[in-house]
């Protein structure tokens, strides 16, 4: 896929079209990378996740519609005949959904196609997904029912609790789309389904101006109250942070301040000798620790110590969150070192990665079972964008909650950015983008190792940038850094 050629087409003819026989996860990955370019060109990067989630759902629906019709033809059934439709659908799950990987072999030589079209009109962009499979009466009835049902939901938590129709594995798909386009400010009226005797076409129009609808519910209120109730960082830590920020402070003065607090001294020595500063000589004194880590990293380590104390004190030891964060921190340091960002910068990146998920502590404390349900809500091998689902369910995602915590505790700008944008590095400030991209990659590779995400969930542009743009290369790299990580845990 030539991104620049597509952008050039949008600049000149104002149109572009991509044709498929079957949209694979790899092609979804390419479409996401394309959207980053196209939405950047249209100055609408903030809507990339929304538009991609909608288009991906529509493309999957087109895949299923074509696969279903191909199956009916193979079974000598007329899909437009009510009795044949009922007969064919009796084994739909078994023969289509449960054998999904086989469908590409049936469709690649068939007459069915899927097209993704883009058309620019001033500052508006129209996305269309078309396939040459007209909708049946039964399908249209179900689609209209779901669109009507979606109108009564304020947020995704309502839908999760209420929707039970999983016919054809449709699940929350159309409801999800309706909530997304409404809450993002695009508007339900910008979504249009058209069908005739030969094709089905669904159009999403992204207008020049969007006014997001604020989600307000009991969970969001509880989260905001929880944030207001969290303590500030301990005075012993803030005094050290202030000294680190003071250009006139000397190292001995800072060491003396740390030594007043035995617990803080122990934490610093432990952190100084941990995986953060691997391959360095043993650190035995506070002054030596201060010299080894440097003032900027010492300040950041104070934030780590403070966050751990507050989070563990408020919510108990959420070991799964910390374990993921520790792995992510180690991966981030290794990625930074491998891609020529060693030394003190690698230390900063490791701290940023350790703190990237602090918003999850608050989110999970409100309703752990519900958010675990969101986390495991799958859409193919790449899994859903759980951050977007969090925003739809609560009105706040864990990166947004983490950014609010960073403000409350007066984190430096680089740490806040790594927390706020670790799922959307393309939105990070230009001067901090490289830092955020490494944290993003460390998080995604950690998820890959933990089997939460597949290869095709990772941004194609960043895979290429970090020279990990094949499943084999990425798997080998993850295996190598995971081995180092486990050695450092012993």
C-alpha positions as CSV (number, residue, x, y, z in Angstrom):
1,X,0.0,0.0,0.0
2,X,1.6,3.3,-1.1
3,X,0.4,5.8,1.4
4,X,1.8,8.8,-0.4
5,X,0.1,7.8,-3.6
6,X,-3.2,7.7,-1.8
7,X,-2.6,11.1,-0.2
8,X,-1.7,12.4,-3.7
9,X,-5.0,11.0,-5.1
10,X,-6.9,12.7,-2.3
11,X,-5.2,16.0,-3.1
12,X,-5.8,15.8,-6.8
13,X,-8.8,13.7,-7.7
14,X,-10.2,13.9,-4.2
15,X,-10.9,10.2,-4.3
16,X,-9.1,6.9,-3.5
17,X,-10.3,3.3,-3.6
18,X,-8.8,0.1,-2.2
19,X,-10.2,-3.3,-3.4
20,X,-10.1,-6.6,-1.5
21,X,-11.3,-10.2,-1.8
22,X,-11.1,-10.7,1.9
23,X,-9.8,-8.1,4.5
24,X,-7.2,-9.8,6.6
25,X,-5.7,-8.7,10.0
26,X,-2.6,-7.7,8.1
27,X,-4.6,-5.5,5.8
28,X,-6.4,-4.0,8.8
29,X,-3.0,-3.1,10.2
30,X,-2.2,-1.4,6.9
31,X,-5.5,0.5,6.9
32,X,-4.7,1.8,10.4
33,X,-1.3,3.0,9.3
34,X,-3.0,4.6,6.3
35,X,-5.6,6.4,8.5
36,X,-2.8,7.9,10.6
37,X,-1.5,9.5,7.3
38,X,-5.0,10.5,5.9
39,X,-6.4,11.9,9.2
40,X,-3.1,13.7,9.8
41,X,-3.5,15.2,6.3
42,X,-7.0,16.3,7.1
43,X,-5.9,17.6,10.5
44,X,-8.2,15.1,12.3
45,X,-5.6,12.8,14.0
46,X,-7.7,12.8,17.2
47,X,-10.4,10.8,15.4
48,X,-8.1,8.0,14.1
49,X,-9.1,5.4,16.7
50,X,-12.8,6.1,16.3
51,X,-12.7,6.0,12.5
52,X,-10.5,2.9,12.4
53,X,-12.8,1.0,14.9
54,X,-15.8,1.8,12.8
55,X,-14.2,0.9,9.5
56,X,-12.7,-2.3,10.9
57,X,-16.2,-3.4,12.1
58,X,-17.7,-2.6,8.7
59,X,-15.0,-4.4,6.8
60,X,-15.4,-7.5,9.1
61,X,-19.2,-7.3,8.5
62,X,-18.5,-7.2,4.7
63,X,-16.2,-10.2,5.1
64,X,-18.9,-12.1,6.9
65,X,-21.6,-11.1,4.4
66,X,-19.5,-12.3,1.5
67,X,-18.5,-15.5,3.3
68,X,-22.1,-16.3,4.1
69,X,-23.3,-15.8,0.5
70,X,-20.4,-18.0,-0.8
71,X,-21.4,-20.7,1.8
72,X,-25.1,-20.5,0.7
73,X,-24.0,-20.9,-3.0
74,X,-21.9,-23.9,-2.1
75,X,-24.8,-25.5,-0.2
76,X,-27.2,-24.8,-3.2
77,X,-29.3,-22.6,-1.0
78,X,-31.1,-19.3,-2.0
79,X,-30.2,-16.7,0.7
80,X,-33.2,-14.6,-0.3
81,X,-35.6,-17.4,0.4
82,X,-36.8,-17.4,4.0
83,X,-36.8,-21.2,4.5
84,X,-33.4,-21.6,2.8
85,X,-32.0,-18.7,4.9
86,X,-33.3,-20.5,8.1
87,X,-31.7,-23.8,7.0
88,X,-28.4,-22.2,6.1
89,X,-28.1,-20.3,9.3
90,X,-28.6,-23.4,11.4
91,X,-25.0,-24.3,10.8
92,X,-23.5,-20.8,10.3
93,X,-21.5,-20.7,13.5
94,X,-20.1,-24.2,12.9
95,X,-19.2,-23.9,9.2
96,X,-18.3,-20.2,8.9
97,X,-17.5,-18.5,12.3
98,X,-15.6,-21.5,13.8
99,X,-13.7,-22.0,10.5
100,X,-13.0,-18.4,9.8
101,X,-9.4,-18.9,8.6
102,X,-10.7,-21.1,5.8
103,X,-13.0,-18.4,4.3
104,X,-10.2,-16.6,2.6
105,X,-9.6,-19.7,0.4
106,X,-13.2,-19.8,-0.7
107,X,-13.4,-16.1,-1.4
108,X,-10.1,-15.3,-3.1
109,X,-11.3,-16.9,-6.3
110,X,-15.0,-15.9,-6.0
111,X,-16.9,-13.1,-7.6
112,X,-17.3,-11.3,-4.3
113,X,-15.3,-8.1,-3.5
114,X,-15.0,-5.5,-0.8
115,X,-14.0,-1.9,-1.4
116,X,-12.8,0.8,1.0
117,X,-13.3,4.2,-0.6
118,X,-12.3,7.7,0.6
119,X,-13.5,11.0,-0.8
120,X,-12.5,14.5,0.3
121,X,-14.9,17.4,0.1
122,X,-13.4,20.6,1.5
123,X,-12.6,19.7,5.1
124,X,-15.0,16.8,5.2
125,X,-14.0,13.2,4.4
126,X,-16.3,10.4,3.4
127,X,-15.4,6.8,4.1
128,X,-17.3,4.0,2.4
129,X,-17.2,0.3,2.6
130,X,-18.9,-1.5,-0.3
131,X,-19.4,-5.2,-1.1
132,X,-21.4,-6.9,-3.8
133,X,-23.8,-8.7,-1.4
134,X,-27.3,-7.2,-1.0
135,X,-28.8,-7.3,2.5
136,X,-31.6,-9.8,3.1
137,X,-34.8,-8.8,4.8
138,X,-33.8,-10.7,7.9
139,X,-30.4,-9.0,8.0
140,X,-31.9,-5.6,7.5
141,X,-34.4,-6.2,10.2
142,X,-31.6,-7.1,12.7
143,X,-29.5,-4.1,11.6
144,X,-32.3,-1.7,12.1
145,X,-33.2,-3.3,15.5
146,X,-29.6,-2.8,16.7
147,X,-29.4,0.8,15.5
148,X,-32.7,1.5,17.4
149,X,-31.5,-0.3,20.5
150,X,-28.2,1.8,20.5
151,X,-30.2,5.0,20.8
152,X,-31.3,4.2,24.3
153,X,-27.7,3.6,25.6
154,X,-25.8,6.4,27.2
155,X,-22.5,4.5,27.3
156,X,-21.0,1.1,26.6
157,X,-21.6,-0.2,30.2
158,X,-25.3,-0.1,29.5
159,X,-24.8,-2.0,26.3
160,X,-22.6,-4.6,27.9
161,X,-25.2,-5.3,30.5
162,X,-28.1,-5.5,28.1
163,X,-27.1,-6.9,24.7
164,X,-27.5,-10.7,24.4
165,X,-28.0,-11.2,20.6
166,X,-24.9,-12.9,19.3
167,X,-26.4,-14.2,16.0
168,X,-23.7,-14.5,13.4
169,X,-21.2,-13.4,16.1
170,X,-22.4,-9.9,15.6
171,X,-22.3,-9.1,19.3
172,X,-22.0,-5.4,20.1
173,X,-20.7,-4.4,16.6
174,X,-23.4,-2.1,15.4
175,X,-24.2,-0.8,18.8
176,X,-20.5,0.0,19.3
177,X,-20.5,1.9,16.0
178,X,-23.5,4.0,17.0
179,X,-22.1,4.8,20.4
180,X,-18.7,5.7,18.9
181,X,-20.0,8.1,16.2
182,X,-22.5,9.7,18.6
183,X,-20.1,10.2,21.5
184,X,-17.2,11.3,19.3
185,X,-19.3,14.2,17.9
186,X,-19.4,12.8,14.4
187,X,-23.1,12.2,14.8
188,X,-25.4,9.3,14.1
189,X,-26.8,11.1,11.0
190,X,-23.4,10.8,9.4
191,X,-23.7,7.0,9.2
192,X,-25.7,5.7,6.2
193,X,-26.5,2.1,5.0
194,X,-27.6,1.7,1.4
195,X,-28.5,-1.5,-0.4
196,X,-30.0,-2.6,-3.7
197,X,-30.2,-5.8,-5.7
198,X,-26.4,-6.0,-6.4
199,X,-24.5,-4.3,-3.5
200,X,-24.4,-2.9,0.0
201,X,-22.6,0.3,0.8
202,X,-22.1,1.9,4.2
203,X,-20.8,5.5,4.4
204,X,-19.3,7.3,7.4
205,X,-18.9,11.1,6.9
206,X,-16.4,12.8,9.1
207,X,-17.4,16.5,9.2
208,X,-15.1,19.5,9.5
209,X,-16.2,20.2,13.1
210,X,-17.1,17.7,15.7
211,X,-18.4,18.3,19.2
212,X,-17.8,15.2,21.4
213,X,-20.6,14.3,23.7
214,X,-19.4,14.1,27.3
215,X,-20.2,10.7,29.0
216,X,-21.5,11.3,32.5
217,X,-22.4,8.3,34.6
218,X,-22.1,6.8,38.1
219,X,-18.7,5.2,37.3
220,X,-17.2,8.4,36.0
221,X,-18.4,10.3,39.1
222,X,-16.9,7.7,41.3
223,X,-13.6,7.8,39.5
224,X,-13.4,11.6,39.8
225,X,-14.2,11.4,43.4
226,X,-11.6,8.8,43.9
227,X,-9.0,11.0,42.2
228,X,-10.0,13.9,44.5
229,X,-9.5,11.7,47.5
230,X,-6.1,10.4,46.7
231,X,-3.3,11.8,48.9
232,X,-0.5,14.0,47.6
233,X,3.0,12.7,47.4
234,X,4.7,12.4,50.9
235,X,6.6,15.5,52.1
236,X,9.8,13.6,52.3
237,X,9.6,12.9,48.6
238,X,8.6,16.4,47.5
239,X,11.5,17.9,49.5
240,X,13.9,15.7,47.5
241,X,12.2,16.5,44.3
242,X,12.4,20.3,45.0
243,X,16.2,19.9,45.7
244,X,16.6,18.0,42.5
245,X,14.9,20.8,40.6
246,X,17.1,23.4,42.3
247,X,20.3,24.1,40.3
248,X,22.1,25.3,43.4
249,X,21.6,22.1,45.4
250,X,24.7,19.9,45.9
251,X,24.6,16.1,45.9
252,X,25.6,15.8,49.6
253,X,22.7,18.0,50.7
254,X,20.3,15.8,48.7
255,X,21.8,12.6,50.1
256,X,21.5,14.0,53.6
257,X,17.8,14.7,53.0
258,X,17.2,11.2,51.7
259,X,19.1,9.7,54.7
260,X,16.6,11.3,57.1
261,X,14.0,8.7,55.9
262,X,15.2,5.1,56.3
263,X,12.4,3.7,54.2
264,X,13.2,6.1,51.4
265,X,16.9,5.3,51.6
266,X,16.2,1.6,51.4
267,X,13.9,2.2,48.3
268,X,16.6,4.3,46.6
269,X,19.3,1.7,47.2
270,X,17.0,-1.1,46.0
271,X,16.0,0.9,42.9
272,X,19.6,1.9,42.2
273,X,20.7,-1.8,42.1
274,X,17.6,-3.0,40.2
275,X,17.0,-3.6,36.5
276,X,16.8,0.1,36.0
277,X,20.5,0.4,36.4
278,X,21.6,-3.1,35.2
279,X,25.2,-3.8,34.4
280,X,26.5,-1.1,36.8
281,X,28.6,-1.7,39.9
282,X,26.9,-2.3,43.2
283,X,25.6,0.8,44.9
284,X,26.1,0.8,48.7
285,X,25.7,4.4,49.9
286,X,23.0,7.1,49.3
287,X,25.6,9.6,48.0
288,X,26.9,7.0,45.6
289,X,23.3,6.2,44.6
290,X,22.6,9.9,43.9
291,X,25.8,10.1,41.8
292,X,24.9,7.0,39.8
293,X,21.3,7.9,38.9
294,X,21.7,11.6,38.4
295,X,19.4,14.3,39.6
296,X,16.7,14.0,36.8
297,X,16.5,10.2,37.3
298,X,16.6,10.6,41.1
299,X,13.6,12.9,40.9
300,X,11.8,10.4,38.7
301,X,12.6,7.6,41.1
302,X,11.0,9.6,43.9
303,X,7.8,9.7,41.8
304,X,8.0,5.9,41.4
305,X,8.5,5.4,45.1
306,X,5.6,7.8,46.0
307,X,3.2,6.3,43.4
308,X,3.9,2.7,44.7
309,X,3.2,3.7,48.3
310,X,0.0,5.5,47.5
311,X,-1.4,2.9,45.1
312,X,-0.5,-0.1,47.2
313,X,-1.8,1.7,50.3
314,X,-5.1,2.7,48.6
315,X,-5.8,-0.4,46.5
316,X,-3.7,-3.2,47.8
317,X,-1.0,-4.8,45.7
318,X,-2.6,-5.1,42.2
319,X,0.2,-7.6,41.2
320,X,-1.0,-8.1,37.6
321,X,-0.7,-4.3,36.9
322,X,2.7,-4.0,38.5
323,X,4.0,-7.1,36.8
324,X,3.0,-5.8,33.4
325,X,4.5,-2.4,34.3
326,X,7.8,-4.0,35.4
327,X,8.0,-6.0,32.2
328,X,7.2,-2.9,30.2
329,X,9.9,-0.9,32.0
330,X,12.5,-3.6,31.3
331,X,11.4,-3.8,27.6
332,X,11.5,0.0,27.3
333,X,15.1,0.2,28.6
334,X,16.2,-2.6,26.2
335,X,14.4,-1.0,23.2
336,X,16.0,2.4,24.1
337,X,19.4,0.8,24.4
338,X,19.1,-1.2,21.2
339,X,18.0,1.8,19.2
340,X,20.8,4.1,20.4
341,X,19.1,5.8,23.4
342,X,21.2,4.4,26.2
343,X,22.5,5.9,29.5
344,X,20.4,8.4,31.3
345,X,17.8,8.6,28.6
346,X,17.2,4.9,28.9
347,X,16.8,5.3,32.6
348,X,14.1,8.0,32.0
349,X,12.3,5.8,29.5
350,X,12.4,2.9,32.0
351,X,10.8,5.1,34.6
352,X,8.2,6.4,32.2
353,X,7.3,2.8,31.2
354,X,7.0,1.7,34.8
355,X,4.4,4.5,35.5
356,X,2.5,4.3,32.1
357,X,-0.5,2.4,33.5
358,X,-1.0,4.2,36.9
359,X,-4.5,5.2,35.7
360,X,-5.5,1.5,35.7
361,X,-5.3,1.3,39.5
362,X,-8.1,3.8,39.8
363,X,-10.1,2.4,36.9
364,X,-9.9,-1.2,38.3
365,X,-10.8,0.0,41.8
366,X,-14.2,1.2,40.6
367,X,-15.4,-2.1,39.0
368,X,-12.6,-4.6,38.3
369,X,-14.9,-7.2,36.8
370,X,-16.4,-4.8,34.3
371,X,-13.1,-3.5,33.1
372,X,-11.7,-7.0,32.8
373,X,-14.6,-7.7,30.6
374,X,-13.6,-4.8,28.4
375,X,-10.0,-5.9,28.3
376,X,-11.0,-9.4,27.0
377,X,-13.6,-8.2,24.5
378,X,-12.0,-9.5,21.3
379,X,-12.3,-8.5,17.7
380,X,-10.1,-10.9,15.8
381,X,-6.4,-11.6,16.5
382,X,-5.5,-8.1,17.3
383,X,-8.1,-7.6,20.0
384,X,-10.2,-4.4,20.5
385,X,-9.0,-1.0,21.4
386,X,-9.7,-1.3,25.1
387,X,-8.8,2.4,25.7
388,X,-11.6,3.5,23.3
389,X,-14.0,1.1,25.0
390,X,-13.0,2.6,28.4
391,X,-13.8,6.1,27.1
392,X,-17.2,4.9,25.8
393,X,-18.0,3.1,29.0
394,X,-16.9,5.7,31.5
395,X,-16.0,8.8,29.7
396,X,-12.4,8.4,30.8
397,X,-9.7,6.0,29.7
398,X,-6.8,4.8,31.9
399,X,-4.3,7.0,30.0
400,X,-6.5,10.0,30.7
401,X,-6.9,9.1,34.3
402,X,-3.1,8.6,34.5
403,X,-2.6,12.1,33.1
404,X,-5.0,13.6,35.8
405,X,-2.9,11.8,38.4
406,X,0.3,13.2,36.8
407,X,-1.1,16.7,37.1
408,X,-2.2,16.1,40.7
409,X,1.3,14.9,41.7
410,X,3.1,17.5,39.5
411,X,4.9,15.1,37.3
412,X,7.4,16.5,34.8
413,X,6.1,16.9,31.3
414,X,8.0,13.9,29.8
415,X,6.5,11.5,32.3
416,X,3.0,12.9,31.9
417,X,3.2,12.6,28.1
418,X,4.4,9.0,28.3
419,X,1.3,8.2,30.5
420,X,-1.2,10.2,28.5
421,X,-0.2,9.1,25.0
422,X,1.2,5.6,25.4
423,X,-1.7,4.2,23.3
424,X,-1.7,7.1,20.9
425,X,1.9,8.1,20.3
426,X,1.0,10.0,17.1
427,X,-0.7,12.6,19.3
428,X,2.3,13.2,21.6
429,X,4.1,16.5,21.5
430,X,6.7,16.5,18.7
431,X,9.7,16.9,21.0
432,X,8.5,14.0,23.2
433,X,7.3,11.7,20.4
434,X,10.4,9.4,20.4
435,X,10.1,8.8,24.2
436,X,6.4,8.0,23.9
437,X,6.9,5.8,20.9
438,X,9.4,3.6,22.8
439,X,7.0,3.3,25.8
440,X,4.2,2.4,23.3
441,X,6.3,-0.3,21.7
442,X,7.4,-1.6,25.1
443,X,3.7,-1.8,26.2
444,X,2.6,-3.5,23.0
445,X,5.5,-6.0,23.1
446,X,4.7,-6.8,26.7
447,X,1.1,-7.3,25.7
448,X,2.3,-9.6,22.8
449,X,4.4,-11.6,25.3
450,X,1.4,-11.8,27.7
451,X,-0.8,-12.9,24.8
452,X,-3.1,-9.9,25.1
453,X,-2.3,-8.5,21.6
454,X,-1.4,-10.0,18.3
455,X,1.3,-8.8,15.8
456,X,-1.3,-7.0,13.7
457,X,-2.5,-4.9,16.6
458,X,0.8,-3.0,16.6
459,X,1.2,0.2,14.5
460,X,2.8,-0.8,11.2
461,X,4.8,2.5,10.9
462,X,6.4,2.0,14.3
463,X,7.1,-1.7,13.6
464,X,9.0,-0.5,10.5
465,X,10.8,2.2,12.4
466,X,12.0,-0.3,15.0
467,X,12.9,-2.9,12.4
468,X,10.4,-5.4,13.8
469,X,8.1,-5.5,10.8
470,X,7.7,-9.3,10.5
471,X,6.1,-11.7,12.9
472,X,9.3,-13.8,13.0
473,X,11.5,-10.8,13.7
474,X,9.3,-9.5,16.4
475,X,8.8,-12.9,18.1
476,X,12.6,-13.5,18.2
477,X,13.2,-10.0,19.6
478,X,10.5,-10.4,22.3
479,X,11.9,-13.8,23.3
480,X,15.4,-12.3,23.7
481,X,14.4,-9.4,25.9
482,X,12.0,-11.6,27.9
483,X,14.9,-13.9,28.7
484,X,16.9,-10.8,30.0
485,X,13.8,-9.7,31.9
486,X,13.4,-13.0,33.7
487,X,17.1,-13.2,34.6
488,X,16.8,-9.8,36.2
489,X,13.8,-10.9,38.3
490,X,15.8,-13.7,39.9
